[in-house]
Amino acid sequence: MSSPIEPAPGAGGPAAGQGKPRISRRVGAIAESATLAIDARAKALKAQGEDVVAFGAGEPDFPTPAHIVEAAAAAARQPRMHRYSPTAGLPELREAVAAKTARDSGYQVAPAQVLITNGGKQAIYNAFATLLDPGDEVLVPAPFWVTYPESIALAGGVPVTVPTDASTGFRASVEQLEAARTPRTKVVLFVSPSNPTGAVYPREEVDAIGRWAAANGLWVLTDEIYEHLVYGDNRFHSLPVLVPEMADRTVVVNGVAKTYAMTGWRVGWMLGPRDVVRAAANLQSHATSNVSNVSQAAALAAVSGPLDEALRMRDAFDRRRRRIHELLSAIPGVECIEPQGAFYAFPSLQGVLGRRLRGNRSATSMELADLILEQERVAIVPGEAFGAPGYARMSYALGDEDLVEGVNRIAKLLSEAD
């Protein structure tokens, strides 16, 4: 019998599929996650015995709080947790997420408006895949987290970059968004606090953007995963709370990764209108089905419990925020605005690009990041990954001593520029 893949002997002609790409154009166009790539490279060097300081991944250096771990251990011993559970999430977790959202941001949603996902990334992918048809445009303020444009493109949408810079605190204005809007615009991406810049939009700007979106019949996808990591006089504001008329056209993405030091547990969620959540759950039923029940039990303990541990971690991030800003600002040729939220500094390296460093000239922040890793064993993520050439993202979610050591190594190298 002939193979269904290969032509029968002597049949002649090209083999079926000959000349077609092995990888689909859609998937082949995806860029590797720069943050994870840098983190993997740093970990590989560490595994070889190298002394590497990694500012790459946005991952708290704290362990997951003990009561959350204990809840997971208890769940692992329950036979019901060894089975499939509803795709949209354990009912008790959906209810707890709705209650936690009302407590923390004031946004009132029903459990049926909650979809539990495999981390915030799946929530973002689900949301764009559910909302977008081919050719629909999404306004994406830059600098942006590396995953947003890839998820938009995978859904058939078109990411439209709206550039911002340090002069406005890396915040997009209504005027900038309006200038980028076209008849094909369907969604506005809104992120505050911001990854990678640490920018936090004040109340009046959140309100203005929400009212502009409402007036133009647009959807908003707002990523609120850093809601508890806001410092100084800055405050977090949820867009659909300030602009209630946007509730029927807003998808909120969140998760336990950052607030509770649970990046590896992979539990996120999306909140939205019932029809959107129902459609996204149908999509997830064919992609991953339910999130790990043990991880969901851990997330239940996290969102149902007190925020004491989260606030202690925030205090540490606040201390590191001020310290990294001080150290970076002292390096000649480096400029850095003070982060207001999340746990990232976003310094400009443009003042040192093109200068000679140990026999090398780095024309881009990507080349400079490679040189810093090669020469000083410090990993940073170049701004090109975030749509901001000339900058770099440095996560300060690492130990205080490592933070000082890493920035001092960078300062030592850059001080040799001529």
N, C-alpha and C positions, 0 to 999 in steps of 0.2 A: 504494500500500500504506500502511496506517495505521502510524503510529509505535507501537512497543510501549510508549512512555512516556506518550503523550498519547492521550486517547480519540478515536475516529474522529469526523470532523465530523458534527454533528447527532445524536450519540449521546445527548447530554443527561446530566444527573446530574453529580456531583462527579468531578473528575479522580482517578485512582488515587492513593492515598496522601494525598489532601487532608486537612488537619487533623492529620496526624501530625508530630511534631517532625523538623526537618531533621537534627539531631544526636541520636544515641542518648542516652538518659538516663544510661547507664553512663559514657560518655565525657564527656558534658556536665557531669557532676558533678565531674570532676577539677579540682582547683585547680592553677593554674599554679605551677611550682616557684618559691618566693619567692627562694631563693638565686640561681637563674639569672636571674630577673627583675631583681633588684637589680644583679647583675653586668652584665647587658645595658644597664641604664640608665646605670651608671657608665661603661661603655665608649663608649656613645653620646655622653655629655657630653665624654669625652676626645677623641673623634673631632671634636668641634666646637671643640677647642682649649681646653677647660676644664681647670683644674688640679684633678683629682679624686684623692682618696685612697680606695681601695676595700678595705674590710674584709669584703666580701661572700662571694665564692666561696671554698670550701675547696680552694685550688689552690696547691701549692708554687711559689715564684717562681724556683726553680732550673731550669736546663735539664736535660733527660734526660741521664744520664751518657753519655759519648762511646762507650764500648764497646757500649752498647745501640743507639745510633743506627747504629753501623757494622754491627752484626748485621742491622739492618733493611735497610740499603743493600745488603748482600750478598744478602739474601733476595730483594730486588726484582729482582735479576739472574738468579735461578734460574727457569727455565721451569716447574718443578713448582709453584712458588708462585703462578703465574698461573692456576691451575685451582681448581675446587671441592676442598675437603678435607673430612674427616669432620666432621659437625655438632658432635660432642662435643669436637672439638679435635684438633690435631696429636698423634699418639701420643707423640712425644718431649716435647711440652709437658705433657701429662697426667702422664707419668712424672716429669718434673722438678718439677711442682707437688706431687705426692705426696711426693717426696724433700724438697722445701723445707719442706713442712708438718711432716714428722717432725723436721727439723733445727731449725726455729724454735719450734715449740710442743710437740713431743713427741707429736703426734697421728698415729697410724699409719693410713694409708688406702692402698688399692690404686689404680692408675691408672684402673681401671674405675669408681671412686667419684668421679671428677673430671669436671666438665662445664665447659668453657671458654666464657665468655659475653662479650657486648659490654659490658664494664664491670661493676662491682658492681651497678648498678641492674638490669640484666637478670637477674643471678643472683637478686636479691631477688624480682623479679617472677616468674621461673620457679619459685622455691621456693614462694611463696604460691599461685600458680596450680595447682601440682602437689599441694599439701597440703590446700587448702581446698575445701569444698563450700559452697553458699549457706547463710548463717546461722551458719557456724562462727565462733567468737570467737577473737580474738588479743589477749592482754594486752600493751599497749604502754606501758611506763614513759615518763612525760613529765617534762622536755622530750624531744622526739624529733626525729629528722631528718625533713624534710618529706616525703620519698618513701615512708616506711614505711606510713602510713595509706592513702595513695592506692593503693599496690600491693595492700594487703589488700582494699580496697573493690573494685578492679577484678577481683579473683579471686572476688568474691561474699561475702567474709568481712566480719566486723564488728570494727573496731578498738575495743578497750575501753581507755580511757586510765587509767593508774595514776599519779596525780600524785605528784611528789617536789618537794622544795625545797632551798634552800641549807643548811637546818639539818641535813640528813642527807647533805650533799655531793652532792645530786641522785642518790642511789642508792636503788633500791626494795628494800624488805625482803620477806622471805618472808611476813610477816604482812599486808603491803599486797597482795601478789599473791594470797594466799589469800582475802582479803576480796573481791577482784574476780573470783575464779573462780566460774563457774557450770557447770551440766551441759553447756552449749554450748561451753565453752572447749576449744580443741584445741591451740593453739600459744602459747608464751611467746616474745616478742622479747627478746633479751638482747644488750646492746651495751656493750662495755668494751674499750678506752677509748671514751668517748662523744662523739658529735657530736649536740648542740651544746655540751655543758657541760664537756667535758674530764675528766669523772669516770672514775676507775678503781676497779673493785671489788676489794677485797682477797681473798686466797685463800679465807678462811673463808666469805665471803659468796657467792662463786662456787660453792663446794662446797655450801653450804646451799640455794641456789636450784636447783642441779642435782639434789640429792637430793629436794627437794620436788617437782620436775617428774616425776622417776622414780616417786615414790610415788603420784602422781596420774595416771599414764599420759598425760602431756602430751608434745607435741613442743616442741623449742626451735629457733628460728632465731637463731643467734649471728653477728653481724657483727664480723669480726676485722680489718678493713682497716687499723686504726690500731695493730696489734700491736707495731710497732717504735717507735712514738712515745709512749713512757712515760718520765717524768722523776723525778729525785730517788730516794727510797726506794721508789717505787711499782713494781709488777711486773705484767706481763701474765700471765694464766692462762687457758688454754683449757678451757671447761666440760667437753667430753667427755673430756678427759685427766684431770681431777680426779674425774669421775664416769663411769667407763667403761661402766656399765650404761645410760647415756643415748646411747651411740654409735648404736644402732639407731633412735633417734628424734630425732636432731640433724642439722640442716643448717648447715654452716659457710659463710659468705660471705666472700670476700676478693678481692684484686686487686693490680695493680701501681701503681695511680694515685698513692697517697700516699707509699708507701715509696720509690719510685724516680722520683718527679716525672714521672709518665707519664699525667696525666689525659686528655690528648688522644688517646692511643693506643687507648683503649677495650678493655682486656682485664681481665676479672675471672674468677671461677670460683665454683662451688658444690661443696661436698663433702658427701656424704651416703650413706645406704644405697643399694645397687645398684639396687633397684627404683625408688626415688625419682629417682635420677640418670638412669636409663634413660627414665622417663616424662618428665622435664624435657627430655631431649634430643629426644624425639619432638615435644614442644611447640615447641622451638626450631627444629626442622627445617622447621616450617611458618611460623615467624615471621621468622627472619633467616638460617637455615642457619649456615654456619661463620663464625667471626670472621675478619677480614682476616688472611690468611696472613703478610703482612709484619709486622703488629702482633704476631702470635703468635710470630714469630721474635725480635722485640725482647723480648717477655716471657720467652722461653726464656733469652735472654742475661741478663736481669735476675735471674730466680729461681735460675739455675744459678751465677751469679757471686758474688763476695764482697759483703759488706754495708758495705764501707768508705765508699763515697759516701753511702749511706743514713745511716750513723752521723754523718758530717760534717754532713749536713742536720739530723739530730736535735739536734746540738749547737747549731746556729744557732737552731732552734725553741725550744730550752730557754732560751737567752739572751733571746730575744724574749718568751717566756712570762713570765719574771720581770720584764722591763721593762714589759710592758703591764699586768701586775697592779699593779706599783708606781704607774704613772701613773694608771690608772683609780681605784685606791683613794684617791688624793690629791684627787679631784674631789668637792667637797661635794655630798651628795645621791646619790652613786653608791656602791654596794657591790658587791664582786667577790671571790668566793673564788678562790684560786690554782688554775689548771688543773693537773691531774695527768697528762694525756695528750692525744693528738691535737694540734691546733693552733688551738684556739678559746678565747677568753675569753667568759664569759657573765655580764656585769654586770647588776645590778638598777638600773633607772632610775626606780623607783617614787618615790624621794625628790625627783625634779624634775618629775614629772607634775603637771599642773594649775597649775603656776606660769607666770607671764607671761615670755615670751622674745621680745624684739623685736616686741612687739605681738601675739604669738600665745600661746594656751594649748593645750598638747597634753594631751589626756585619756588617750591611749593611747601605748604605745611605737611603734605603727605611725605615728601622727601625728608623734611626736617624731623618728622616723627620717626621715620626709619633710622635716621642718623642718631637720634637720642637713644633709641632702643639699642642700636648696635654699639654705640660708644659708652653709654652710661647705664645701660640696662634699666631704663625707665620706660614704661609703656604708657603712651597717651594716644588718643584717637584723633586723627587729623580732621580738620574742619570740612574737607571735601565730602566726607561721608554724610554731613549734615546740611549740605547745600551752602556752606560758608567757607570758601577757600581763604586761607590766611589765618584761620583760627584753629583752636584745638579744644577738645573736651577733656576735662580732668575730673574724674569722680573723687570726691573726698570722703567716700564711704569706706575708708581704710584706717588702720591704726594711726594714732597721733605721731608716733615716732617714724613710721614709714612715710607719712605725709611730709614731714620735715626733711627726712633723708632724701626722698625723691625730688622735691623741689630744689633742694640744695645741689643735687647732682646736675639738674637741668641748668641751674644758675652758673655752676662751675663751667659747664660746656659753653654756654652762651657768652660768658664773660671773655672767652677767647676769640670772639668774632672780630674780624678786621675787614 
